[in-house]
Amino acid sequence: MNTYNTIMKYFWLTAAIIIFLVVTVMGVKEGFGKWVFYYLFVMSSLGMYFFKMWMMKRFVKHQSYLQEIKEKNKEKL
C-alpha cells in the first residue's frame, strides 16, 4: 500500500506540472481568456497531491499508534 500511495503522490504532482505547462503554452498561443479556467485542473491536481501527503502522514501516525497499543496489550498479558 505504501508503494501505491507514493506512486499516486508523484502522479498528482506530475499531472499538476504538465497541466500547468500545457495550459500556459496554450494561453500564450490562443489567449488566456479562453484557457484561464483550465487552471482549475492544476489547482485540483495540486490539492490532491497535498491531500495525499497529509493522508500518508496521518496513516503513519495511526499505524504507530496501533503498534503502541498492541505492545501495551502484550505487556498486560
PDB file of N, CA, C and O in Angstrom:
ATOM      1  N   MET A   1       0.817  -1.195   0.000  1.00  0.00           N
ATOM      2  CA  MET A   1       0.000   0.000   0.000  1.00  0.00           C
ATOM      3  C   MET A   1       0.866   1.266   0.000  1.00  0.00           C
ATOM      4  O   MET A   1       0.491   2.285  -0.581  1.00  0.00           O
ATOM      5  N   ASN A   2       2.008   1.188   0.650  1.00  0.00           N
ATOM      6  CA  ASN A   2       2.886   2.354   0.696  1.00  0.00           C
ATOM      7  C   ASN A   2       3.423   2.693  -0.692  1.00  0.00           C
ATOM      8  O   ASN A   2       3.566   3.866  -1.035  1.00  0.00           O
ATOM      9  N   THR A   3       3.719   1.674  -1.484  1.00  0.00           N
ATOM     10  CA  THR A   3       4.204   1.906  -2.845  1.00  0.00           C
ATOM     11  C   THR A   3       3.125   2.589  -3.682  1.00  0.00           C
ATOM     12  O   THR A   3       3.411   3.525  -4.429  1.00  0.00           O
ATOM     13  N   TYR A   4       1.897   2.122  -3.556  1.00  0.00           N
ATOM     14  CA  TYR A   4       0.783   2.724  -4.283  1.00  0.00           C
ATOM     15  C   TYR A   4       0.618   4.195  -3.905  1.00  0.00           C
ATOM     16  O   TYR A   4       0.454   5.050  -4.776  1.00  0.00           O
ATOM     17  N   ASN A   5       0.660   4.483  -2.622  1.00  0.00           N
ATOM     18  CA  ASN A   5       0.494   5.865  -2.164  1.00  0.00           C
ATOM     19  C   ASN A   5       1.613   6.763  -2.671  1.00  0.00           C
ATOM     20  O   ASN A   5       1.366   7.907  -3.053  1.00  0.00           O
ATOM     21  N   THR A   6       2.837   6.255  -2.678  1.00  0.00           N
ATOM     22  CA  THR A   6       3.958   7.044  -3.169  1.00  0.00           C
ATOM     23  C   THR A   6       3.819   7.301  -4.663  1.00  0.00           C
ATOM     24  O   THR A   6       4.064   8.414  -5.128  1.00  0.00           O
ATOM     25  N   ILE A   7       3.428   6.283  -5.411  1.00  0.00           N
ATOM     26  CA  ILE A   7       3.241   6.450  -6.860  1.00  0.00           C
ATOM     27  C   ILE A   7       2.145   7.472  -7.141  1.00  0.00           C
ATOM     28  O   ILE A   7       2.309   8.344  -7.994  1.00  0.00           O
ATOM     29  N   MET A   8       1.038   7.366  -6.432  1.00  0.00           N
ATOM     30  CA  MET A   8      -0.069   8.295  -6.662  1.00  0.00           C
ATOM     31  C   MET A   8       0.288   9.725  -6.244  1.00  0.00           C
ATOM     32  O   MET A   8      -0.158  10.688  -6.868  1.00  0.00           O
ATOM     33  N   LYS A   9       1.083   9.857  -5.201  1.00  0.00           N
ATOM     34  CA  LYS A   9       1.515  11.192  -4.779  1.00  0.00           C
ATOM     35  C   LYS A   9       2.295  11.862  -5.901  1.00  0.00           C
ATOM     36  O   LYS A   9       2.029  13.017  -6.235  1.00  0.00           O
ATOM     37  N   TYR A  10       3.244  11.158  -6.481  1.00  0.00           N
ATOM     38  CA  TYR A  10       4.034  11.729  -7.568  1.00  0.00           C
ATOM     39  C   TYR A  10       3.227  11.855  -8.862  1.00  0.00           C
ATOM     40  O   TYR A  10       3.504  12.732  -9.681  1.00  0.00           O
ATOM     41  N   PHE A  11       2.238  10.992  -9.050  1.00  0.00           N
ATOM     42  CA  PHE A  11       1.354  11.129 -10.203  1.00  0.00           C
ATOM     43  C   PHE A  11       0.634  12.466 -10.168  1.00  0.00           C
ATOM     44  O   PHE A  11       0.590  13.171 -11.176  1.00  0.00           O
ATOM     45  N   TRP A  12       0.064  12.828  -9.013  1.00  0.00           N
ATOM     46  CA  TRP A  12      -0.682  14.080  -8.924  1.00  0.00           C
ATOM     47  C   TRP A  12       0.232  15.288  -9.083  1.00  0.00           C
ATOM     48  O   TRP A  12      -0.163  16.290  -9.679  1.00  0.00           O
ATOM     49  N   LEU A  13       1.450  15.200  -8.557  1.00  0.00           N
ATOM     50  CA  LEU A  13       2.393  16.310  -8.726  1.00  0.00           C
ATOM     51  C   LEU A  13       2.786  16.453 -10.193  1.00  0.00           C
ATOM     52  O   LEU A  13       2.829  17.564 -10.720  1.00  0.00           O
ATOM     53  N   THR A  14       3.071  15.337 -10.847  1.00  0.00           N
ATOM     54  CA  THR A  14       3.429  15.359 -12.266  1.00  0.00           C
ATOM     55  C   THR A  14       2.265  15.866 -13.115  1.00  0.00           C
ATOM     56  O   THR A  14       2.462  16.655 -14.040  1.00  0.00           O
ATOM     57  N   ALA A  15       1.066  15.416 -12.802  1.00  0.00           N
ATOM     58  CA  ALA A  15      -0.114  15.869 -13.541  1.00  0.00           C
ATOM     59  C   ALA A  15      -0.284  17.379 -13.400  1.00  0.00           C
ATOM     60  O   ALA A  15      -0.589  18.059 -14.380  1.00  0.00           O
ATOM     61  N   ALA A  16      -0.094  17.900 -12.211  1.00  0.00           N
ATOM     62  CA  ALA A  16      -0.236  19.348 -11.999  1.00  0.00           C
ATOM     63  C   ALA A  16       0.794  20.124 -12.810  1.00  0.00           C
ATOM     64  O   ALA A  16       0.473  21.151 -13.407  1.00  0.00           O
ATOM     65  N   ILE A  17       2.026  19.635 -12.832  1.00  0.00           N
ATOM     66  CA  ILE A  17       3.075  20.335 -13.576  1.00  0.00           C
ATOM     67  C   ILE A  17       2.795  20.296 -15.071  1.00  0.00           C
ATOM     68  O   ILE A  17       2.915  21.315 -15.751  1.00  0.00           O
ATOM     69  N   ILE A  18       2.425  19.132 -15.587  1.00  0.00           N
ATOM     70  CA  ILE A  18       2.163  19.006 -17.026  1.00  0.00           C
ATOM     71  C   ILE A  18       0.956  19.844 -17.441  1.00  0.00           C
ATOM     72  O   ILE A  18       0.994  20.529 -18.462  1.00  0.00           O
ATOM     73  N   ILE A  19      -0.104  19.789 -16.652  1.00  0.00           N
ATOM     74  CA  ILE A  19      -1.293  20.581 -16.983  1.00  0.00           C
ATOM     75  C   ILE A  19      -0.974  22.068 -16.941  1.00  0.00           C
ATOM     76  O   ILE A  19      -1.438  22.828 -17.790  1.00  0.00           O
ATOM     77  N   PHE A  20      -0.184  22.487 -15.958  1.00  0.00           N
ATOM     78  CA  PHE A  20       0.205  23.896 -15.859  1.00  0.00           C
ATOM     79  C   PHE A  20       0.971  24.329 -17.104  1.00  0.00           C
ATOM     80  O   PHE A  20       0.702  25.388 -17.671  1.00  0.00           O
ATOM     81  N   LEU A  21       1.925  23.504 -17.523  1.00  0.00           N
ATOM     82  CA  LEU A  21       2.716  23.853 -18.701  1.00  0.00           C
ATOM     83  C   LEU A  21       1.860  23.911 -19.961  1.00  0.00           C
ATOM     84  O   LEU A  21       1.989  24.840 -20.759  1.00  0.00           O
ATOM     85  N   VAL A  22       0.991  22.928 -20.140  1.00  0.00           N
ATOM     86  CA  VAL A  22       0.138  22.898 -21.341  1.00  0.00           C
ATOM     87  C   VAL A  22      -0.815  24.091 -21.358  1.00  0.00           C
ATOM     88  O   VAL A  22      -0.967  24.752 -22.385  1.00  0.00           O
ATOM     89  N   VAL A  23      -1.446  24.363 -20.238  1.00  0.00           N
ATOM     90  CA  VAL A  23      -2.402  25.472 -20.189  1.00  0.00           C
ATOM     91  C   VAL A  23      -1.692  26.804 -20.401  1.00  0.00           C
ATOM     92  O   VAL A  23      -2.226  27.688 -21.070  1.00  0.00           O
ATOM     93  N   THR A  24      -0.506  26.954 -19.846  1.00  0.00           N
ATOM     94  CA  THR A  24       0.234  28.200 -20.015  1.00  0.00           C
ATOM     95  C   THR A  24       0.653  28.388 -21.472  1.00  0.00           C
ATOM     96  O   THR A  24       0.513  29.481 -22.020  1.00  0.00           O
ATOM     97  N   VAL A  25       1.160  27.340 -22.095  1.00  0.00           N
ATOM     98  CA  VAL A  25       1.562  27.440 -23.504  1.00  0.00           C
ATOM     99  C   VAL A  25       0.353  27.744 -24.382  1.00  0.00           C
ATOM    100  O   VAL A  25       0.419  28.612 -25.252  1.00  0.00           O
ATOM    101  N   MET A  26      -0.742  27.040 -24.159  1.00  0.00           N
ATOM    102  CA  MET A  26      -1.936  27.292 -24.959  1.00  0.00           C
ATOM    103  C   MET A  26      -2.498  28.690 -24.672  1.00  0.00           C
ATOM    104  O   MET A  26      -3.052  29.330 -25.566  1.00  0.00           O
ATOM    105  N   GLY A  27      -2.357  29.157 -23.448  1.00  0.00           N
ATOM    106  CA  GLY A  27      -2.801  30.502 -23.124  1.00  0.00           C
ATOM    107  C   GLY A  27      -2.000  31.558 -23.850  1.00  0.00           C
ATOM    108  O   GLY A  27      -2.545  32.568 -24.295  1.00  0.00           O
ATOM    109  N   VAL A  28      -0.697  31.323 -23.971  1.00  0.00           N
ATOM    110  CA  VAL A  28       0.144  32.267 -24.707  1.00  0.00           C
ATOM    111  C   VAL A  28      -0.210  32.244 -26.195  1.00  0.00           C
ATOM    112  O   VAL A  28      -0.271  33.289 -26.842  1.00  0.00           O
ATOM    113  N   LYS A  29      -0.441  31.047 -26.728  1.00  0.00           N
ATOM    114  CA  LYS A  29      -0.745  30.916 -28.161  1.00  0.00           C
ATOM    115  C   LYS A  29      -2.110  31.493 -28.525  1.00  0.00           C
ATOM    116  O   LYS A  29      -2.232  32.244 -29.493  1.00  0.00           O
ATOM    117  N   GLU A  30      -3.145  31.141 -27.743  1.00  0.00           N
ATOM    118  CA  GLU A  30      -4.516  31.471 -28.138  1.00  0.00           C
ATOM    119  C   GLU A  30      -5.171  32.544 -27.276  1.00  0.00           C
ATOM    120  O   GLU A  30      -6.280  32.983 -27.579  1.00  0.00           O
ATOM    121  N   GLY A  31      -4.521  32.960 -26.235  1.00  0.00           N
ATOM    122  CA  GLY A  31      -5.083  33.972 -25.353  1.00  0.00           C
ATOM    123  C   GLY A  31      -5.570  33.362 -24.058  1.00  0.00           C
ATOM    124  O   GLY A  31      -6.213  32.312 -24.054  1.00  0.00           O
ATOM    125  N   PHE A  32      -5.263  34.023 -22.967  1.00  0.00           N
ATOM    126  CA  PHE A  32      -5.602  33.476 -21.656  1.00  0.00           C
ATOM    127  C   PHE A  32      -7.085  33.543 -21.344  1.00  0.00           C
ATOM    128  O   PHE A  32      -7.558  32.836 -20.454  1.00  0.00           O
ATOM    129  N   GLY A  33      -7.812  34.358 -22.043  1.00  0.00           N
ATOM    130  CA  GLY A  33      -9.250  34.442 -21.818  1.00  0.00           C
ATOM    131  C   GLY A  33      -9.948  33.109 -22.024  1.00  0.00           C
ATOM    132  O   GLY A  33     -10.924  32.791 -21.344  1.00  0.00           O
ATOM    133  N   LYS A  34      -9.441  32.344 -22.960  1.00  0.00           N
ATOM    134  CA  LYS A  34     -10.032  31.041 -23.262  1.00  0.00           C
ATOM    135  C   LYS A  34      -9.498  29.947 -22.331  1.00  0.00           C
ATOM    136  O   LYS A  34     -10.223  28.999 -22.028  1.00  0.00           O
ATOM    137  N   TRP A  35      -8.257  30.057 -21.875  1.00  0.00           N
ATOM    138  CA  TRP A  35      -7.590  28.964 -21.168  1.00  0.00           C
ATOM    139  C   TRP A  35      -7.472  29.171 -19.656  1.00  0.00           C
ATOM    140  O   TRP A  35      -7.046  28.259 -18.947  1.00  0.00           O
ATOM    141  N   VAL A  36      -7.832  30.323 -19.161  1.00  0.00           N
ATOM    142  CA  VAL A  36      -7.636  30.600 -17.736  1.00  0.00           C
ATOM    143  C   VAL A  36      -8.438  29.648 -16.839  1.00  0.00           C
ATOM    144  O   VAL A  36      -8.013  29.356 -15.722  1.00  0.00           O
ATOM    145  N   PHE A  37      -9.557  29.176 -17.302  1.00  0.00           N
ATOM    146  CA  PHE A  37     -10.401  28.309 -16.488  1.00  0.00           C
ATOM    147  C   PHE A  37      -9.788  26.919 -16.296  1.00  0.00           C
ATOM    148  O   PHE A  37     -10.136  26.202 -15.358  1.00  0.00           O
ATOM    149  N   TYR A  38      -8.877  26.549 -17.193  1.00  0.00           N
ATOM    150  CA  TYR A  38      -8.231  25.241 -17.077  1.00  0.00           C
ATOM    151  C   TYR A  38      -7.215  25.189 -15.936  1.00  0.00           C
ATOM    152  O   TYR A  38      -6.742  24.113 -15.569  1.00  0.00           O
ATOM    153  N   TYR A  39      -6.887  26.336 -15.385  1.00  0.00           N
ATOM    154  CA  TYR A  39      -6.025  26.345 -14.203  1.00  0.00           C
ATOM    155  C   TYR A  39      -6.727  25.699 -13.002  1.00  0.00           C
ATOM    156  O   TYR A  39      -6.070  25.346 -12.022  1.00  0.00           O
ATOM    157  N   LEU A  40      -8.033  25.543 -13.068  1.00  0.00           N
ATOM    158  CA  LEU A  40      -8.752  24.810 -12.018  1.00  0.00           C
ATOM    159  C   LEU A  40      -8.275  23.364 -11.945  1.00  0.00           C
ATOM    160  O   LEU A  40      -8.220  22.784 -10.860  1.00  0.00           O
ATOM    161  N   PHE A  41      -7.930  22.778 -13.086  1.00  0.00           N
ATOM    162  CA  PHE A  41      -7.403  21.417 -13.092  1.00  0.00           C
ATOM    163  C   PHE A  41      -6.031  21.359 -12.423  1.00  0.00           C
ATOM    164  O   PHE A  41      -5.699  20.386 -11.746  1.00  0.00           O
ATOM    165  N   VAL A  42      -5.249  22.401 -12.619  1.00  0.00           N
ATOM    166  CA  VAL A  42      -3.946  22.474 -11.945  1.00  0.00           C
ATOM    167  C   VAL A  42      -4.153  22.553 -10.438  1.00  0.00           C
ATOM    168  O   VAL A  42      -3.485  21.857  -9.673  1.00  0.00           O
ATOM    169  N   MET A  43      -5.075  23.398 -10.022  1.00  0.00           N
ATOM    170  CA  MET A  43      -5.334  23.561  -8.593  1.00  0.00           C
ATOM    171  C   MET A  43      -5.889  22.272  -7.980  1.00  0.00           C
ATOM    172  O   MET A  43      -5.525  21.915  -6.860  1.00  0.00           O
ATOM    173  N   SER A  44      -6.755  21.581  -8.696  1.00  0.00           N
ATOM    174  CA  SER A  44      -7.301  20.340  -8.149  1.00  0.00           C
ATOM    175  C   SER A  44      -6.227  19.256  -8.082  1.00  0.00           C
ATOM    176  O   SER A  44      -6.217  18.463  -7.141  1.00  0.00           O
ATOM    177  N   SER A  45      -5.331  19.206  -9.053  1.00  0.00           N
ATOM    178  CA  SER A  45      -4.240  18.234  -9.006  1.00  0.00           C
ATOM    179  C   SER A  45      -3.288  18.542  -7.854  1.00  0.00           C
ATOM    180  O   SER A  45      -2.843  17.630  -7.158  1.00  0.00           O
ATOM    181  N   LEU A  46      -2.979  19.801  -7.653  1.00  0.00           N
ATOM    182  CA  LEU A  46      -2.137  20.171  -6.507  1.00  0.00           C
ATOM    183  C   LEU A  46      -2.848  19.874  -5.194  1.00  0.00           C
ATOM    184  O   LEU A  46      -2.229  19.434  -4.225  1.00  0.00           O
ATOM    185  N   GLY A  47      -4.154  20.119  -5.176  1.00  0.00           N
ATOM    186  CA  GLY A  47      -4.923  19.787  -3.976  1.00  0.00           C
ATOM    187  C   GLY A  47      -4.880  18.305  -3.664  1.00  0.00           C
ATOM    188  O   GLY A  47      -4.746  17.916  -2.504  1.00  0.00           O
ATOM    189  N   MET A  48      -4.990  17.478  -4.684  1.00  0.00           N
ATOM    190  CA  MET A  48      -4.904  16.028  -4.485  1.00  0.00           C
ATOM    191  C   MET A  48      -3.515  15.619  -4.018  1.00  0.00           C
ATOM    192  O   MET A  48      -3.381  14.713  -3.196  1.00  0.00           O
ATOM    193  N   TYR A  49      -2.485  16.274  -4.530  1.00  0.00           N
ATOM    194  CA  TYR A  49      -1.108  15.983  -4.098  1.00  0.00           C
ATOM    195  C   TYR A  49      -0.944  16.278  -2.602  1.00  0.00           C
ATOM    196  O   TYR A  49      -0.440  15.444  -1.850  1.00  0.00           O
ATOM    197  N   PHE A  50      -1.373  17.468  -2.183  1.00  0.00           N
ATOM    198  CA  PHE A  50      -1.227  17.823  -0.776  1.00  0.00           C
ATOM    199  C   PHE A  50      -2.138  16.989   0.118  1.00  0.00           C
ATOM    200  O   PHE A  50      -1.768  16.664   1.246  1.00  0.00           O
ATOM    201  N   PHE A  51      -3.319  16.642  -0.372  1.00  0.00           N
ATOM    202  CA  PHE A  51      -4.218  15.772   0.373  1.00  0.00           C
ATOM    203  C   PHE A  51      -3.596  14.388   0.553  1.00  0.00           C
ATOM    204  O   PHE A  51      -3.692  13.793   1.627  1.00  0.00           O
ATOM    205  N   LYS A  52      -2.966  13.884  -0.491  1.00  0.00           N
ATOM    206  CA  LYS A  52      -2.311  12.574  -0.423  1.00  0.00           C
ATOM    207  C   LYS A  52      -1.156  12.613   0.571  1.00  0.00           C
ATOM    208  O   LYS A  52      -0.969  11.667   1.336  1.00  0.00           O
ATOM    209  N   MET A  53      -0.383  13.693   0.570  1.00  0.00           N
ATOM    210  CA  MET A  53       0.719  13.814   1.543  1.00  0.00           C
ATOM    211  C   MET A  53       0.176  13.830   2.965  1.00  0.00           C
ATOM    212  O   MET A  53       0.715  13.166   3.850  1.00  0.00           O
ATOM    213  N   TRP A  54      -0.897  14.594   3.182  1.00  0.00           N
ATOM    214  CA  TRP A  54      -1.485  14.686   4.513  1.00  0.00           C
ATOM    215  C   TRP A  54      -2.014  13.330   4.974  1.00  0.00           C
ATOM    216  O   TRP A  54      -1.812  12.932   6.121  1.00  0.00           O
ATOM    217  N   MET A  55      -2.689  12.632   4.076  1.00  0.00           N
ATOM    218  CA  MET A  55      -3.242  11.324   4.433  1.00  0.00           C
ATOM    219  C   MET A  55      -2.147  10.296   4.706  1.00  0.00           C
ATOM    220  O   MET A  55      -2.307   9.443   5.580  1.00  0.00           O
ATOM    221  N   MET A  56      -1.052  10.365   3.980  1.00  0.00           N
ATOM    222  CA  MET A  56       0.043   9.427   4.221  1.00  0.00           C
ATOM    223  C   MET A  56       0.668   9.670   5.596  1.00  0.00           C
ATOM    224  O   MET A  56       0.976   8.717   6.311  1.00  0.00           O
ATOM    225  N   LYS A  57       0.856  10.929   5.965  1.00  0.00           N
ATOM    226  CA  LYS A  57       1.388  11.245   7.297  1.00  0.00           C
ATOM    227  C   LYS A  57       0.419  10.779   8.377  1.00  0.00           C
ATOM    228  O   LYS A  57       0.835  10.234   9.399  1.00  0.00           O
ATOM    229  N   ARG A  58      -0.854  10.992   8.153  1.00  0.00           N
ATOM    230  CA  ARG A  58      -1.876  10.570   9.101  1.00  0.00           C
ATOM    231  C   ARG A  58      -1.892   9.049   9.250  1.00  0.00           C
ATOM    232  O   ARG A  58      -2.046   8.528  10.355  1.00  0.00           O
ATOM    233  N   PHE A  59      -1.731   8.341   8.128  1.00  0.00           N
ATOM    234  CA  PHE A  59      -1.709   6.882   8.132  1.00  0.00           C
ATOM    235  C   PHE A  59      -0.517   6.359   8.937  1.00  0.00           C
ATOM    236  O   PHE A  59      -0.660   5.409   9.707  1.00  0.00           O
ATOM    237  N   VAL A  60       0.656   6.970   8.765  1.00  0.00           N
ATOM    238  CA  VAL A  60       1.848   6.547   9.502  1.00  0.00           C
ATOM    239  C   VAL A  60       1.654   6.770  10.997  1.00  0.00           C
ATOM    240  O   VAL A  60       2.011   5.910  11.801  1.00  0.00           O
ATOM    241  N   LYS A  61       1.098   7.903  11.373  1.00  0.00           N
ATOM    242  CA  LYS A  61       0.837   8.172  12.792  1.00  0.00           C
ATOM    243  C   LYS A  61      -0.151   7.167  13.367  1.00  0.00           C
ATOM    244  O   LYS A  61       0.015   6.701  14.494  1.00  0.00           O
ATOM    245  N   HIS A  62      -1.172   6.837  12.598  1.00  0.00           N
ATOM    246  CA  HIS A  62      -2.168   5.889  13.077  1.00  0.00           C
ATOM    247  C   HIS A  62      -1.565   4.491  13.217  1.00  0.00           C
ATOM    248  O   HIS A  62      -1.880   3.775  14.168  1.00  0.00           O
ATOM    249  N   GLN A  63      -0.711   4.101  12.286  1.00  0.00           N
ATOM    250  CA  GLN A  63      -0.064   2.796  12.376  1.00  0.00           C
ATOM    251  C   GLN A  63       0.843   2.710  13.594  1.00  0.00           C
ATOM    252  O   GLN A  63       0.885   1.671  14.253  1.00  0.00           O
ATOM    253  N   SER A  64       1.570   3.778  13.908  1.00  0.00           N
ATOM    254  CA  SER A  64       2.425   3.769  15.097  1.00  0.00           C
ATOM    255  C   SER A  64       1.571   3.738  16.367  1.00  0.00           C
ATOM    256  O   SER A  64       1.948   3.107  17.354  1.00  0.00           O
ATOM    257  N   TYR A  65       0.430   4.415  16.341  1.00  0.00           N
ATOM    258  CA  TYR A  65      -0.477   4.380  17.482  1.00  0.00           C
ATOM    259  C   TYR A  65      -1.015   2.966  17.707  1.00  0.00           C
ATOM    260  O   TYR A  65      -1.069   2.491  18.841  1.00  0.00           O
ATOM    261  N   LEU A  66      -1.409   2.303  16.632  1.00  0.00           N
ATOM    262  CA  LEU A  66      -1.911   0.932  16.755  1.00  0.00           C
ATOM    263  C   LEU A  66      -0.821  -0.017  17.246  1.00  0.00           C
ATOM    264  O   LEU A  66      -1.090  -0.923  18.035  1.00  0.00           O
ATOM    265  N   GLN A  67       0.402   0.192  16.780  1.00  0.00           N
ATOM    266  CA  GLN A  67       1.523  -0.641  17.238  1.00  0.00           C
ATOM    267  C   GLN A  67       1.784  -0.414  18.722  1.00  0.00           C
ATOM    268  O   GLN A  67       2.083  -1.359  19.452  1.00  0.00           O
ATOM    269  N   GLU A  68       1.676   0.810  19.163  1.00  0.00           N
ATOM    270  CA  GLU A  68       1.873   1.143  20.577  1.00  0.00           C
ATOM    271  C   GLU A  68       0.813   0.470  21.445  1.00  0.00           C
ATOM    272  O   GLU A  68       1.127  -0.066  22.508  1.00  0.00           O
ATOM    273  N   ILE A  69      -0.417   0.494  21.003  1.00  0.00           N
ATOM    274  CA  ILE A  69      -1.491  -0.163  21.746  1.00  0.00           C
ATOM    275  C   ILE A  69      -1.265  -1.669  21.784  1.00  0.00           C
ATOM    276  O   ILE A  69      -1.484  -2.306  22.814  1.00  0.00           O
ATOM    277  N   LYS A  70      -0.835  -2.228  20.685  1.00  0.00           N
ATOM    278  CA  LYS A  70      -0.573  -3.657  20.614  1.00  0.00           C
ATOM    279  C   LYS A  70       0.535  -4.054  21.595  1.00  0.00           C
ATOM    280  O   LYS A  70       0.432  -5.084  22.261  1.00  0.00           O
ATOM    281  N   GLU A  71       1.574  -3.257  21.682  1.00  0.00           N
ATOM    282  CA  GLU A  71       2.668  -3.527  22.610  1.00  0.00           C
ATOM    283  C   GLU A  71       2.207  -3.395  24.064  1.00  0.00           C
ATOM    284  O   GLU A  71       2.617  -4.185  24.915  1.00  0.00           O
ATOM    285  N   LYS A  72       1.364  -2.411  24.351  1.00  0.00           N
ATOM    286  CA  LYS A  72       0.844  -2.258  25.707  1.00  0.00           C
ATOM    287  C   LYS A  72      -0.017  -3.458  26.103  1.00  0.00           C
ATOM    288  O   LYS A  72       0.041  -3.926  27.241  1.00  0.00           O
ATOM    289  N   ASN A  73      -0.810  -3.946  25.160  1.00  0.00           N
ATOM    290  CA  ASN A  73      -1.644  -5.124  25.442  1.00  0.00           C
ATOM    291  C   ASN A  73      -0.787  -6.363  25.669  1.00  0.00           C
ATOM    292  O   ASN A  73      -1.162  -7.217  26.473  1.00  0.00           O
ATOM    293  N   LYS A  74       0.332  -6.489  24.998  1.00  0.00           N
ATOM    294  CA  LYS A  74       1.230  -7.611  25.220  1.00  0.00           C
ATOM    295  C   LYS A  74       1.837  -7.562  26.604  1.00  0.00           C
ATOM    296  O   LYS A  74       2.004  -8.597  27.249  1.00  0.00           O
ATOM    297  N   GLU A  75       2.170  -6.361  27.069  1.00  0.00           N
ATOM    298  CA  GLU A  75       2.759  -6.191  28.395  1.00  0.00           C
ATOM    299  C   GLU A  75       1.770  -6.555  29.495  1.00  0.00           C
ATOM    300  O   GLU A  75       2.167  -7.075  30.538  1.00  0.00           O
ATOM    301  N   LYS A  76       0.510  -6.291  29.276  1.00  0.00           N
ATOM    302  CA  LYS A  76      -0.511  -6.598  30.283  1.00  0.00           C
ATOM    303  C   LYS A  76      -0.727  -8.097  30.432  1.00  0.00           C
ATOM    304  O   LYS A  76      -1.075  -8.574  31.512  1.00  0.00           O
ATOM    305  N   LEU A  77      -0.523  -8.836  29.355  1.00  0.00           N
ATOM    306  CA  LEU A  77      -0.729 -10.285  29.400  1.00  0.00           C
ATOM    307  C   LEU A  77       0.470 -10.903  30.007  1.00  0.00           C
ATOM    308  O   LEU A  77       0.530 -12.124  30.151  1.00  0.00           O
TER     309      LEU A  77
END
